[in-house]
Amino acid sequence: MGIEKIKIENYKSIKKCYLNLKQLNVLIGENGCGKTNVISAIKYFYNNLISENNDEEIFDKNNQFSNTVKIGIVYNCKELKKIIIKKMKAINANEDYYKKIYKLITKDKIYLELIKTKNLPIRWNIPLREDREIIYNIFPIYIIDTKNINSESWKFIWKQIGDLIKIENEVSKDFQNQITHIIKEGQDNKIAKGFVELEKVLKDSEIKIKKYTQREYATSIAKMYYSGENFEISEHSPSYFSEGTNSFNYINTFINIIYAIKNKKIKFPTIIIDEPEISLHHKYIDKISENLINKSKKIQFILSTHSSRLLKNILKEEGDNRKVFNLKYKNKYTQCTEMKLLDEQRQITFIQDEHVNCYFSNMIVLVEGESELELLNNKYLKIIYPILSDVDIIKAESNRVIENSLLPNKRNYKTSYLIEIDMDKVMSVDVKENKFKIKNRDGYFIYNEKENYYYGEKRVETYERRNRINKMIEKCRFHYSLPFYACRDTNFYDLKGNIKKYFLNYNIFVNDTTIEGMLINNNNYDKFWTFYKNVIMKDKDIQDLEKYYNSLKEYNKLNLLRLLVSGKTDYLLKLEQLDKIYETDKQLINKNKIGKTSGWITLWIEYYLVNLFKIDNSKDSDVSKNINTLILKNKDMCEYNFRNNFTELFNLIKEISKRFSN
C-alpha cells in the first residue's frame, strides 16, 4: 500500500476532507459535489512537490478570511522499508540512494504536508527538495482524465514505457558507444557522412543538443527497438476506433504498464481515474472493473465515478481492500463520508445496478412494488409535483436485506430518504379474536432502546407514542361491518394515525391500508366506480357486479372497489382471507378483479384529470399533450383537487418534499 491517508483543508469547496484509503478507492456523488476538487487537490500537491506551480484559484471563495490551504498525505512505508533493508544488505550499504531512502523512512510512515497561504510561497513540513523528490519517485501519482483521451494521449504512454525500461548511466553510455561505432564503422558510409554534415550545421548554428534524461533515453531506445512510435490496435490507429473503445484500450494499456513498472521497480504507484465509465458499453465497464480489481492487489486506485455498474462490481468483490466515499455539496461546501460496505453475503447477492443508483441520489424513496413505482413515476404527477422528478424511486419489495444495503443510516452516507410501506407490514389481525398484533419479528416495529433516553417533544413523538400504540393494540377491540370487515371505529383511526406519526420519526411513511387504499378512498370512490365501469370494464358485461355494488352501503362500496384492484380491506385482509362473505359474491369479485400490474393506476390518474379539466376524449386527438398543457396553466387548481381527492398521496409527497429540502 502506498498512500494511507489524505487530508484536505480549505481547498476550493472543501473545508475539511479526510480519506483513509485502501488499495481500491471510489469517490461517488452527484455532479458538482466536489469529486473533481479532491482529485485537483492531490494533483496540486504533486505538481508542487519538486517545483512550485502556484495557482491562486485554490482558495475558499465562500470565506474571504480563509487564506490557508493545507494538504497532507500519509505514506505507508512498511513494505518499502523491508525492500530497502534487503537492498542495502545485498550491496553492503554502499549505495547512497538507498541510504537516503532509509534515512527518510526510519518510521513506518511518512507524513508530508503542503501549506499554502495567500501571497506567500508554499511551505512543506519536509523542507528538503531531494527528500520530497524521493517520495515523488517512489510514490508516483498518475491521473487519467477520460474526458480528454485522444490520439495525443497515447504519446504519454511512452513516458511510462521509458520508466519501465529505464537503464543506468553506465549501461546507457555503453549503448551510445555501440551506436557510435556502428555509425562510424558501418558499411554504409552515407550514414556517417550525414552525421558529419549534421555536426557542421549544429556548430555553425551554435546549437547544442540537450542530453536525454534516463527515462527519455530509454523511451528513444524502445522506439528504435520497435522501429516506430505510433500505436496500432488490430492494425488500426487508436483514432480509428470510437471514443469508448479508444478510452477502454487506453485505460487498460496504461494500467497494465504501471503494473509492470510496479513489478520491476521500487515504486508504490497510485492511479487516479476520473470517470472511467465515460462512453463505455456496460460490457466494457465490466472488463475495466475486472482489471481494476485484479491490479489493485499491487496498484492503488482512486476512482471518481457516476457509474452504478462500476460501483456494483467493486462492491460485490469480497475482501477489505476497498473504500467508497460519498460526497455531497451542501451549504456551499463539500461533505465527505466513508460508506460502510456491504457486510452480508445476501446483500452482495441481491444488490443490482438500480439499487446502487441510490448512492448517487439527491434523495431516495424506497417503495414496496410495481404499483408504487407506477404511481410515483406517473408523468402527470411529476408535472403537478416536480419533486418526484428530483428523487430516485427504488423498488425494495419490503426486502429488509435490500433496504439495509441501500439506506443511508445503514451504509453511512448523507442522503435524505423515505421508506413507503403498507400498514400490513406493521400489524396484522386475528379476525376470530378481533385482535390486532404488532409484527415485531418480521415487521418494522423493532424496539429502539435510544427512545428511553429521549426527552421533550422527541420523547413524546417516539417513546410515549409507542407506548400508546402498544396499549391500544393490547386493549382495543374495534367495531367492524361484514362481509369486508369495513371499519369506521374512531379508535381504529386513532391507532393507525399514531402508527403513521410514530414511523415518520424514522423516515417511514405507512399507508393507511395499501397503495390501492391510497388511490381509492372516501373522497373519490364514486368517481373510481365510474372509471372502473367506463374504462376498465367498458367492453365487459358487469350487470351482476353493478347490482351487487349498488346494494352495498358506502363504506362497503369502498372496500369492494379496493378488492377489485387486488387491494385489501380496512382490516388489511385480502379477498381470500374474508371468512364471512358468500361464496357466490366472492366468485363475482374474483371474476371481475384486475391484477396489480394491469396499468389501472396510470389510466385512473389520466381519467381523473380528463374529468377535472372536462376534456372531450372523442374530439381531442392528443389527450396527453392537452392534459400537460392544462396542468401547467392550472397548477394551483390541480394541487387543490389532488389534496382533497387523494389526501394520503398528497401527504406522502409532502413528506418527500420535506426531507428533500433538509
C-alpha positions as CSV (number, residue, x, y, z in Angstrom):
1,M,0.0,0.0,0.0
2,G,1.3,3.5,-0.9
3,I,-1.0,6.3,0.3
4,E,-2.7,5.6,3.6
5,K,-4.4,8.9,4.3
6,I,-5.2,12.2,2.6
7,K,-6.1,15.3,4.4
8,I,-7.5,18.4,2.6
9,E,-8.4,21.6,4.3
10,N,-9.8,24.9,2.8
11,Y,-9.2,23.8,-0.8
12,K,-11.9,25.3,-3.1
13,S,-15.2,23.9,-1.9
14,I,-13.6,21.5,0.6
15,K,-13.5,22.8,4.2
16,K,-12.2,19.5,5.6
17,C,-11.9,16.1,3.9
18,Y,-10.2,13.1,5.4
19,L,-9.7,10.0,3.2
20,N,-8.5,6.8,4.9
21,L,-7.5,4.8,1.8
22,K,-7.2,1.2,0.8
23,Q,-6.0,-0.2,-2.5
24,L,-9.2,0.4,-4.4
25,N,-11.0,3.6,-3.6
26,V,-14.1,5.1,-5.1
27,L,-15.4,8.7,-4.9
28,I,-19.1,9.0,-5.7
29,G,-21.7,11.8,-5.7
30,E,-23.7,14.0,-8.0
31,N,-22.2,16.4,-10.5
32,G,-20.7,19.5,-8.7
33,C,-20.4,17.7,-5.3
34,G,-16.6,18.1,-5.2
35,K,-15.1,14.9,-6.5
36,T,-13.1,16.8,-9.1
37,N,-11.8,19.1,-6.3
38,V,-10.5,16.2,-4.4
39,I,-8.6,15.0,-7.4
40,S,-7.5,18.6,-8.1
41,A,-6.1,18.9,-4.6
42,I,-4.0,15.7,-5.0
43,K,-2.8,16.9,-8.3
44,Y,-1.9,20.3,-6.9
45,F,0.1,18.6,-4.1
46,Y,2.1,16.5,-6.5
47,N,2.6,19.4,-9.1
48,N,4.4,21.3,-6.3
49,L,6.4,18.5,-4.7
50,I,9.6,19.2,-6.6
51,S,8.9,22.6,-8.3
52,E,6.5,25.3,-7.3
53,N,3.5,25.8,-9.6
54,N,1.3,28.4,-8.0
55,D,-2.4,28.6,-8.5
56,E,-4.3,31.3,-6.6
57,E,-7.7,29.8,-7.6
58,I,-7.4,27.1,-4.9
59,F,-8.8,29.1,-2.0
60,D,-12.2,29.1,-0.5
61,K,-14.3,31.7,-2.3
62,N,-17.1,31.4,0.2
63,N,-15.0,32.8,3.0
64,Q,-12.7,35.7,2.3
65,F,-10.9,35.2,5.7
66,S,-9.9,31.6,4.8
67,N,-6.4,32.2,3.3
68,T,-4.5,29.0,4.1
69,V,-4.8,25.7,2.3
70,K,-3.4,22.5,3.8
71,I,-3.0,19.2,2.0
72,G,-1.3,16.3,3.8
73,I,-0.6,12.8,2.8
74,V,0.4,9.8,5.0
75,Y,2.5,7.2,3.1
76,N,2.7,3.7,4.4
77,C,6.4,2.6,4.3
78,K,6.4,-0.8,5.9
79,E,6.9,-2.7,2.7
80,L,9.3,-0.1,1.3
81,K,11.4,-0.4,4.5
82,K,11.8,-4.2,4.1
83,I,12.8,-3.8,0.4
84,I,15.4,-1.1,1.2
85,I,16.9,-3.0,4.1
86,K,17.2,-6.1,1.8
87,K,18.8,-3.9,-0.9
88,M,21.3,-2.4,1.5
89,K,22.4,-5.8,2.8
90,A,22.8,-7.1,-0.8
91,I,25.1,-4.2,-1.8
92,N,26.9,-3.9,1.6
93,A,25.3,-0.5,2.3
94,N,27.5,1.2,-0.3
95,E,24.6,2.7,-2.4
96,D,24.0,6.4,-1.3
97,Y,20.5,6.4,-2.9
98,Y,19.2,3.6,-0.7
99,K,20.8,5.2,2.4
100,K,18.9,8.4,1.6
101,I,15.7,6.5,1.4
102,Y,16.3,4.6,4.6
103,K,17.1,7.8,6.4
104,L,13.7,9.2,5.3
105,I,11.7,6.2,6.3
106,T,13.1,5.5,9.8
107,K,9.5,5.2,10.8
108,D,6.9,3.0,9.2
109,K,5.0,6.1,7.9
110,I,5.9,9.4,6.3
111,Y,3.6,12.4,6.8
112,L,4.1,15.1,4.1
113,E,2.1,18.3,4.3
114,L,1.8,21.3,2.0
115,I,0.8,24.6,3.4
116,K,-0.1,27.4,1.1
117,T,-1.0,30.9,2.4
118,K,-2.2,33.6,0.0
119,N,0.6,35.7,-1.5
120,L,3.2,33.5,0.2
121,P,5.4,30.6,-1.1
122,I,4.4,27.1,-0.4
123,R,5.7,25.6,2.8
124,W,6.5,21.9,3.4
125,N,7.0,20.1,6.7
126,I,9.8,18.2,4.9
127,P,11.8,21.1,3.6
128,L,14.5,19.4,1.6
129,R,13.6,19.1,-2.1
130,E,15.7,16.0,-2.5
131,D,13.7,14.2,0.2
132,R,10.4,15.2,-1.5
133,E,11.8,14.0,-4.8
134,I,12.4,10.5,-3.3
135,I,8.7,10.5,-2.2
136,Y,7.7,11.8,-5.7
137,N,9.5,9.0,-7.4
138,I,8.7,6.1,-5.1
139,F,5.0,7.0,-4.6
140,P,4.1,8.3,-8.1
141,I,0.6,9.6,-9.0
142,Y,-0.8,9.0,-12.4
143,I,-4.0,10.8,-13.4
144,I,-6.2,9.7,-16.3
145,D,-8.8,12.3,-17.4
146,T,-11.1,10.1,-19.6
147,K,-12.9,13.2,-20.9
148,N,-9.8,14.2,-22.8
149,I,-8.4,10.8,-24.1
150,N,-7.4,11.1,-27.8
151,S,-4.7,10.1,-30.1
152,E,-2.3,12.5,-28.4
153,S,-2.9,10.8,-25.1
154,W,-1.2,7.7,-26.3
155,K,2.1,9.6,-26.5
156,F,2.0,9.9,-22.8
157,I,2.3,6.1,-22.5
158,W,5.8,6.3,-24.0
159,K,6.9,8.1,-20.8
160,Q,5.7,5.2,-18.8
161,I,7.4,2.8,-21.1
162,G,10.6,4.8,-20.6
163,D,10.2,4.4,-16.9
164,L,9.6,0.7,-17.2
165,I,12.9,0.0,-19.2
166,K,14.9,2.9,-17.8
167,I,18.6,2.0,-17.8
168,E,21.5,3.0,-15.6
169,N,24.0,5.7,-16.8
170,E,26.8,3.2,-17.4
171,V,24.6,1.0,-19.5
172,S,23.3,3.9,-21.5
173,K,27.0,5.0,-22.2
174,D,27.7,1.5,-23.5
175,F,24.7,1.7,-25.7
176,Q,25.8,5.1,-27.0
177,N,29.3,3.8,-27.8
178,Q,27.9,0.8,-29.7
179,I,25.6,3.1,-31.7
180,T,28.5,5.4,-32.5
181,H,30.7,2.5,-33.5
182,I,28.0,1.1,-35.8
183,I,27.6,4.5,-37.5
184,K,31.3,5.3,-37.9
185,E,32.5,1.8,-38.8
186,G,29.4,0.6,-40.6
187,Q,29.4,-0.5,-44.2
188,D,27.2,2.4,-45.3
189,N,29.4,5.5,-45.2
190,K,26.5,7.7,-46.2
191,I,25.1,7.5,-42.6
192,A,28.4,8.6,-41.1
193,K,28.8,11.4,-43.7
194,G,25.3,12.5,-42.9
195,F,26.2,12.9,-39.2
196,V,29.4,14.7,-40.1
197,E,27.3,17.2,-42.1
198,L,24.8,17.5,-39.2
199,E,27.6,18.3,-36.8
200,K,28.7,21.2,-39.0
201,V,25.2,22.6,-39.2
202,L,24.7,22.5,-35.5
203,K,28.2,24.0,-34.9
204,D,27.6,26.8,-37.4
205,S,24.2,27.5,-35.9
206,E,25.7,27.5,-32.4
207,I,23.2,24.9,-31.3
208,K,23.7,22.0,-28.9
209,I,21.5,19.0,-28.3
210,K,20.4,18.7,-24.7
211,K,21.1,15.2,-23.3
212,Y,18.3,12.8,-22.6
213,T,17.2,12.0,-19.1
214,Q,17.5,8.3,-18.3
215,R,13.7,7.9,-18.9
216,E,13.9,9.8,-22.2
217,Y,16.9,7.8,-23.3
218,A,15.0,4.6,-22.5
219,T,12.0,5.8,-24.4
220,S,14.1,6.5,-27.5
221,I,15.7,3.1,-27.3
222,A,12.3,1.5,-27.1
223,K,11.0,3.4,-30.1
224,M,14.1,2.4,-32.0
225,Y,13.7,-1.3,-30.9
226,Y,10.1,-1.3,-32.2
227,S,11.1,0.8,-35.3
228,G,8.3,3.2,-34.6
229,E,6.3,5.2,-32.1
230,N,2.7,5.2,-33.2
231,F,0.5,2.6,-31.5
232,E,-1.8,0.4,-33.5
233,I,-4.7,-1.9,-32.3
234,S,-5.7,-4.6,-34.8
235,E,-3.7,-2.8,-37.4
236,H,-5.6,0.5,-36.9
237,S,-4.5,3.7,-35.1
238,P,-6.4,4.5,-31.9
239,S,-8.2,7.3,-33.6
240,Y,-9.9,4.7,-35.9
241,F,-12.0,3.5,-33.0
242,S,-14.9,5.1,-31.3
243,E,-14.3,7.2,-28.2
244,G,-15.5,4.4,-25.9
245,T,-13.2,1.7,-27.5
246,N,-10.3,4.1,-27.5
247,S,-10.8,5.0,-23.9
248,F,-11.1,1.4,-22.9
249,N,-7.9,0.4,-24.7
250,Y,-6.0,3.4,-23.3
251,I,-7.1,2.8,-19.7
252,N,-6.3,-0.9,-19.8
253,T,-3.0,-0.4,-21.5
254,F,-2.0,2.3,-19.1
255,I,-2.9,0.2,-16.1
256,N,-1.0,-2.8,-17.4
257,I,2.2,-0.8,-18.0
258,I,2.1,0.7,-14.5
259,Y,1.5,-2.8,-13.1
260,A,4.6,-3.9,-15.0
261,I,6.6,-1.0,-13.5
262,K,5.4,-1.9,-10.1
263,N,6.7,-5.5,-10.5
264,K,10.1,-4.3,-11.7
265,K,10.8,-1.1,-9.8
266,I,10.8,0.1,-6.2
267,K,7.6,2.0,-6.7
268,F,4.2,2.2,-5.0
269,P,2.0,3.8,-7.7
270,T,-1.4,5.3,-7.4
271,I,-3.6,5.7,-10.5
272,I,-6.4,8.3,-10.3
273,I,-9.1,7.8,-13.0
274,D,-11.8,10.5,-13.4
275,E,-15.0,8.8,-14.6
276,P,-13.5,5.7,-16.3
277,E,-17.0,4.7,-17.5
278,I,-17.4,7.6,-20.0
279,S,-18.5,6.4,-23.4
280,L,-18.2,2.7,-22.3
281,H,-20.8,0.0,-23.0
282,H,-21.7,-1.9,-19.8
283,K,-19.6,-5.0,-21.0
284,Y,-16.5,-2.8,-21.3
285,I,-17.3,-1.4,-17.8
286,D,-17.3,-5.0,-16.5
287,K,-13.9,-5.6,-18.2
288,I,-12.5,-2.4,-16.8
289,S,-13.8,-3.4,-13.3
290,E,-12.2,-6.8,-13.5
291,N,-8.8,-5.3,-14.5
292,L,-9.0,-2.7,-11.7
293,I,-9.9,-5.3,-9.1
294,N,-7.2,-7.7,-10.2
295,K,-4.4,-5.0,-10.5
296,S,-5.4,-3.4,-7.2
297,K,-3.5,-6.1,-5.4
298,K,-0.3,-4.2,-6.3
299,I,-1.5,-0.8,-7.6
300,Q,-3.6,1.7,-5.6
301,F,-6.5,3.3,-7.4
302,I,-8.7,6.3,-6.7
303,L,-11.7,6.4,-9.0
304,S,-14.3,9.1,-9.4
305,T,-17.5,7.7,-11.0
306,H,-21.1,8.1,-11.7
307,S,-21.5,4.5,-12.9
308,S,-23.7,2.3,-10.7
309,R,-22.5,-0.7,-12.6
310,L,-18.8,0.0,-11.9
311,L,-19.6,0.6,-8.3
312,K,-21.7,-2.5,-8.0
313,N,-18.9,-4.6,-9.5
314,I,-16.5,-3.2,-6.9
315,L,-18.9,-3.6,-4.0
316,K,-19.6,-7.3,-4.9
317,E,-15.9,-8.1,-4.7
318,E,-15.1,-9.7,-1.4
319,G,-12.2,-8.5,0.8
320,D,-11.3,-5.5,2.8
321,N,-9.1,-3.6,0.3
322,R,-11.9,-1.3,-0.9
323,K,-13.3,2.0,0.3
324,V,-16.2,4.1,-1.0
325,F,-16.5,7.8,-0.2
326,N,-19.8,9.6,-0.7
327,L,-19.5,13.3,-1.5
328,K,-22.3,15.8,-1.1
329,Y,-22.4,19.5,-1.8
330,K,-24.4,21.3,0.9
331,N,-24.4,24.9,2.1
332,K,-21.7,25.7,-0.4
333,Y,-19.3,23.1,0.8
334,T,-18.3,19.6,0.1
335,Q,-19.1,17.0,2.7
336,C,-17.3,13.6,2.5
337,T,-18.3,10.5,4.4
338,E,-16.8,7.0,4.2
339,M,-19.5,4.5,3.4
340,K,-20.0,1.2,5.1
341,L,-19.5,-1.6,2.6
342,L,-22.0,-4.5,2.2
343,D,-21.4,-6.7,5.1
344,E,-23.6,-9.8,4.3
345,Q,-23.3,-12.3,1.5
346,R,-27.1,-11.8,0.9
347,Q,-26.6,-8.1,0.4
348,I,-23.8,-8.8,-2.1
349,T,-26.0,-11.3,-3.9
350,F,-29.1,-9.1,-4.1
351,I,-27.5,-5.7,-4.9
352,Q,-28.2,-4.6,-8.5
353,D,-27.4,-1.5,-10.7
354,E,-30.7,0.2,-9.8
355,H,-30.1,-0.3,-6.1
356,V,-26.6,1.2,-6.3
357,N,-28.1,4.3,-8.0
358,C,-29.3,5.2,-4.5
359,Y,-25.7,6.0,-3.5
360,F,-25.6,8.7,-6.2
361,S,-29.0,10.2,-5.5
362,N,-30.2,13.5,-4.1
363,M,-32.9,11.6,-2.2
364,I,-34.2,8.1,-2.3
365,V,-37.7,6.8,-1.8
366,L,-38.0,3.1,-1.2
367,V,-41.3,1.6,-2.2
368,E,-42.8,-1.9,-2.0
369,G,-43.5,-2.9,-5.6
370,E,-44.5,-2.2,-9.1
371,S,-47.8,-0.4,-8.2
372,E,-45.9,2.2,-6.2
373,L,-43.3,2.7,-9.0
374,E,-46.1,3.2,-11.5
375,L,-47.8,5.8,-9.3
376,L,-44.8,7.9,-8.2
377,N,-43.4,7.8,-11.7
378,N,-46.6,9.0,-13.3
379,K,-45.9,11.7,-15.9
380,Y,-48.8,13.9,-14.8
381,L,-48.0,13.7,-11.1
382,K,-44.4,14.8,-12.0
383,I,-45.8,17.9,-13.6
384,I,-48.1,18.7,-10.6
385,Y,-45.4,17.8,-8.1
386,P,-41.9,18.4,-9.7
387,I,-40.2,17.0,-6.6
388,L,-41.0,13.5,-7.9
389,S,-38.5,14.1,-10.8
390,D,-35.7,15.1,-8.4
391,V,-35.8,11.9,-6.3
392,D,-34.9,8.3,-7.1
393,I,-37.8,5.9,-6.5
394,I,-36.5,2.4,-5.9
395,K,-38.5,-0.8,-5.5
396,A,-37.3,-2.7,-2.4
397,E,-40.3,-5.1,-2.2
398,S,-40.2,-4.9,1.6
399,N,-36.9,-6.8,1.5
400,R,-35.0,-5.9,4.6
401,V,-31.8,-7.2,3.1
402,I,-32.1,-4.8,0.2
403,E,-33.2,-1.9,2.5
404,N,-30.2,-2.4,4.7
405,S,-27.9,-2.4,1.7
406,L,-29.3,0.9,0.5
407,L,-30.4,3.1,3.4
408,P,-28.0,6.0,4.3
409,N,-28.3,5.3,8.0
410,K,-27.1,1.7,7.4
411,R,-24.4,2.5,4.9
412,N,-23.3,5.8,6.4
413,Y,-23.8,8.4,3.7
414,K,-25.6,11.7,3.8
415,T,-28.6,11.3,1.6
416,S,-32.2,12.0,2.5
417,Y,-34.6,9.1,2.3
418,L,-38.1,7.9,2.9
419,I,-39.5,4.4,3.0
420,E,-43.1,3.8,2.0
421,I,-44.8,0.6,3.3
422,D,-48.3,-0.8,3.7
423,M,-49.9,-1.0,7.1
424,D,-49.8,-4.8,7.0
425,K,-46.0,-4.6,7.3
426,V,-46.6,-3.1,10.8
427,M,-49.6,-5.1,12.1
428,S,-52.0,-7.9,11.3
429,V,-55.4,-9.0,12.6
430,D,-56.7,-12.2,14.0
431,V,-60.3,-12.0,12.8
432,K,-61.6,-14.7,15.2
433,E,-60.3,-12.8,18.2
434,N,-60.9,-9.4,16.6
435,K,-57.4,-8.5,17.8
436,F,-54.6,-6.8,16.1
437,K,-51.0,-7.6,16.8
438,I,-47.7,-5.8,16.1
439,K,-45.3,-7.6,13.7
440,N,-42.2,-7.4,15.8
441,R,-40.3,-10.3,14.3
442,D,-40.6,-9.7,10.5
443,G,-42.1,-6.2,10.6
444,Y,-40.8,-2.7,11.1
445,F,-41.8,-2.2,14.8
446,I,-38.5,-3.2,16.2
447,Y,-37.8,-1.6,19.6
448,N,-35.3,1.3,19.6
449,E,-33.6,1.4,23.1
450,K,-32.5,5.0,22.4
451,E,-36.1,6.2,22.9
452,N,-35.7,5.5,26.7
453,Y,-33.3,8.5,26.8
454,Y,-35.1,11.0,24.7
455,Y,-36.7,14.0,26.3
456,G,-39.1,16.8,25.4
457,E,-41.1,16.6,22.1
458,K,-38.8,13.9,20.7
459,R,-39.7,11.6,23.7
460,V,-43.5,12.4,23.2
461,E,-43.3,11.5,19.5
462,T,-41.4,8.3,20.0
463,Y,-41.3,6.6,23.4
464,E,-44.7,7.8,24.6
465,R,-46.4,7.4,21.3
466,R,-45.0,3.9,21.0
467,N,-46.4,3.0,24.5
468,R,-49.8,4.4,23.5
469,I,-49.8,2.2,20.3
470,N,-48.9,-0.9,22.3
471,K,-51.6,-0.3,24.9
472,M,-54.2,0.3,22.2
473,I,-53.1,-2.9,20.4
474,E,-53.4,-4.8,23.7
475,K,-56.7,-3.5,24.9
476,C,-58.8,-2.3,22.0
477,R,-61.4,-4.4,20.1
478,F,-62.8,-2.4,17.1
479,H,-66.3,-2.4,15.6
480,Y,-66.5,-3.6,12.0
481,S,-69.1,-4.4,9.4
482,L,-69.3,-7.6,7.4
483,P,-68.7,-9.1,4.9
484,F,-65.5,-7.0,4.2
485,Y,-64.5,-6.1,7.8
486,A,-65.0,-2.5,7.0
487,C,-64.2,-0.3,10.0
488,R,-65.4,3.2,10.9
489,D,-64.4,2.9,14.5
490,T,-62.7,6.2,15.6
491,N,-60.4,4.3,17.9
492,F,-59.1,2.3,14.8
493,Y,-58.4,5.6,13.0
494,D,-56.6,6.8,16.1
495,L,-54.4,3.7,16.3
496,K,-53.4,4.0,12.6
497,G,-52.9,7.7,13.0
498,N,-50.5,7.1,15.9
499,I,-48.6,4.4,13.9
500,K,-48.2,6.7,10.9
501,K,-46.9,9.6,13.1
502,Y,-44.6,7.3,15.0
503,F,-42.9,5.9,12.0
504,L,-42.4,9.3,10.3
505,N,-39.8,9.8,13.1
506,Y,-37.8,7.1,11.4
507,N,-38.4,8.2,7.8
508,I,-41.1,5.6,7.2
509,F,-44.4,6.5,5.6
510,V,-47.0,3.9,6.5
511,N,-50.0,3.7,4.2
512,D,-53.4,3.7,5.9
513,T,-54.0,0.4,4.2
514,T,-52.2,-0.3,0.9
515,I,-51.4,1.7,-2.2
516,E,-54.8,0.7,-3.6
517,G,-56.4,2.3,-0.5
518,M,-54.3,5.4,-1.1
519,L,-55.8,5.8,-4.6
520,I,-59.4,4.7,-3.7
521,N,-60.7,6.5,-0.7
522,N,-63.8,8.0,0.9
523,N,-63.4,11.2,-1.2
524,N,-63.2,9.6,-4.6
525,Y,-64.6,6.1,-4.6
526,D,-67.7,7.2,-6.6
527,K,-65.5,8.6,-9.3
528,F,-63.5,5.5,-9.3
529,W,-66.6,3.3,-9.8
530,T,-67.5,5.3,-12.8
531,F,-63.9,4.9,-14.1
532,Y,-64.0,1.2,-13.4
533,K,-67.2,0.7,-15.3
534,N,-66.4,3.0,-18.3
535,V,-62.7,2.4,-18.8
536,I,-61.6,-0.8,-17.2
537,M,-64.7,-2.8,-17.9
538,K,-66.1,-0.9,-20.9
539,D,-66.3,-4.0,-23.1
540,K,-67.5,-6.4,-20.5
541,D,-70.9,-7.3,-19.0
542,I,-70.8,-6.3,-15.3
543,Q,-74.6,-6.0,-14.6
544,D,-74.3,-8.5,-11.8
545,L,-71.4,-6.7,-10.3
546,E,-73.2,-3.3,-10.6
547,K,-76.3,-4.7,-8.9
548,Y,-74.2,-6.0,-6.1
549,Y,-72.3,-2.7,-5.8
550,N,-75.5,-0.7,-5.6
551,S,-76.8,-2.9,-2.8
552,L,-73.9,-2.1,-0.5
553,K,-73.5,0.7,1.9
554,E,-70.9,3.4,1.2
555,Y,-68.2,2.0,3.4
556,N,-68.6,-1.4,1.9
557,K,-68.6,0.0,-1.6
558,L,-65.2,1.5,-0.9
559,N,-63.8,-1.9,0.4
560,L,-65.3,-3.7,-2.6
561,L,-63.5,-1.4,-5.1
562,R,-60.2,-1.9,-3.3
563,L,-60.7,-5.7,-3.6
564,L,-61.5,-5.4,-7.3
565,V,-58.0,-4.0,-7.9
566,S,-56.3,-6.6,-5.8
567,G,-56.1,-4.4,-2.7
568,K,-57.1,-5.0,0.9
569,T,-60.0,-4.0,3.1
570,D,-59.9,-1.7,6.2
571,Y,-58.9,-4.7,8.3
572,L,-55.9,-5.4,6.0
573,L,-57.5,-8.5,4.6
574,K,-57.3,-9.9,1.0
575,L,-60.3,-11.4,-0.7
576,E,-59.3,-14.9,0.1
577,Q,-59.0,-14.1,3.8
578,L,-62.6,-12.9,4.1
579,D,-64.4,-15.7,6.0
580,K,-67.9,-14.2,6.2
581,I,-68.6,-13.5,2.6
582,Y,-71.0,-15.6,0.4
583,E,-69.2,-17.8,-2.0
584,T,-71.2,-16.5,-4.9
585,D,-70.2,-12.9,-4.0
586,K,-66.5,-14.0,-3.7
587,Q,-66.7,-15.6,-7.2
588,L,-68.3,-12.5,-8.6
589,I,-65.5,-10.3,-7.3
590,N,-62.8,-12.7,-8.5
591,K,-64.4,-12.8,-11.9
592,N,-64.1,-9.0,-12.2
593,K,-60.9,-8.5,-10.3
594,I,-57.9,-6.9,-12.1
595,G,-54.2,-7.5,-11.3
596,K,-51.8,-5.1,-9.7
597,T,-49.7,-4.8,-12.9
598,S,-52.6,-4.2,-15.3
599,G,-51.8,-0.5,-15.6
600,W,-55.0,0.7,-14.0
601,I,-53.2,3.3,-11.9
602,T,-52.0,5.2,-14.9
603,L,-55.4,5.0,-16.5
604,W,-57.1,6.1,-13.3
605,I,-54.9,9.3,-12.9
606,E,-55.5,10.2,-16.5
607,Y,-59.2,9.6,-16.2
608,Y,-59.4,11.8,-13.1
609,L,-57.6,14.7,-14.9
610,V,-59.7,14.3,-18.1
611,N,-62.8,14.8,-16.0
612,L,-61.2,17.5,-13.9
613,F,-60.5,19.6,-17.0
614,K,-63.7,18.4,-18.8
615,I,-61.7,17.2,-21.8
616,D,-63.8,15.6,-24.6
617,N,-61.9,12.4,-25.4
618,S,-63.8,11.8,-28.6
619,K,-62.7,15.2,-30.0
620,D,-59.2,15.5,-28.6
621,S,-56.7,13.6,-30.7
622,D,-53.8,14.1,-28.2
623,V,-55.3,13.9,-24.7
624,S,-51.9,13.5,-23.0
625,K,-50.5,16.7,-24.5
626,N,-53.7,18.6,-23.7
627,I,-53.6,17.4,-20.1
628,N,-49.9,18.5,-19.7
629,T,-50.8,22.0,-21.0
630,L,-53.8,22.3,-18.7
631,I,-51.9,21.2,-15.7
632,L,-49.2,23.8,-16.3
633,K,-51.9,26.5,-16.7
634,N,-53.9,25.4,-13.7
635,K,-51.3,24.1,-11.3
636,D,-52.9,25.5,-8.1
637,M,-56.3,24.1,-9.0
638,C,-54.7,20.6,-9.7
639,E,-52.9,20.6,-6.3
640,Y,-56.1,21.7,-4.5
641,N,-58.1,18.9,-6.1
642,F,-55.4,16.2,-5.5
643,R,-55.1,17.3,-1.9
644,N,-58.8,16.8,-1.4
645,N,-59.4,13.7,-3.5
646,F,-56.0,11.9,-2.9
647,T,-55.2,13.2,0.6
648,E,-52.9,10.4,1.6
649,L,-51.0,10.6,-1.7
650,F,-50.6,14.4,-1.1
651,N,-49.3,13.7,2.4
652,L,-46.7,11.2,1.0
653,I,-45.4,13.7,-1.5
654,K,-45.4,16.4,1.3
655,E,-43.1,14.1,3.4
656,I,-40.9,13.5,0.4
657,S,-40.6,17.3,-0.2
658,K,-39.9,18.0,3.5
659,R,-36.9,15.5,3.6
660,F,-35.6,16.7,0.2
661,S,-35.4,20.2,1.4
662,N,-33.4,19.3,4.6
